[in-house]
Amino acid sequence: MDKQTEIEIQAAAFRRLQKHLMEDRTDVQNIDLMNMAGFCRNCLARWYQEAANERGIDMDKTEAREIYYGMTMEEWKASYQTEASPEKQAEFKVAFKENVTDKQ
């Protein structure tokens, strides 16, 4: 497989993951994704931002999230986010430290 085809396939897989999380499984909460998989929609938006920044494109966290989510975070939260239990919040602190804080 040539490099361009590989890049196009990787991009298509990313778009399908994005569609799955943003359209097919809006019921799955970011906190559940982070607690179980070590990443969430916000991580994907951050990785998008980092890739843009590495290529000299000035993009901040808010802009990257709006591109990834297709809406503002306030709109997403109002439409899809539910309250997390204290147990899930405690798990999140550990998952965030292990998967995000130490990686930056």
Secondary structure by P-SEA (a helix, b strand, c coil): ccaaaaaaaaaaaaaaaaaaaacccccccaaaaaacccccaaaaaaaaaaaaaaacccccaaaaaaaaacccaaaaaacccccccaaaaaaaaaaaaacccccc
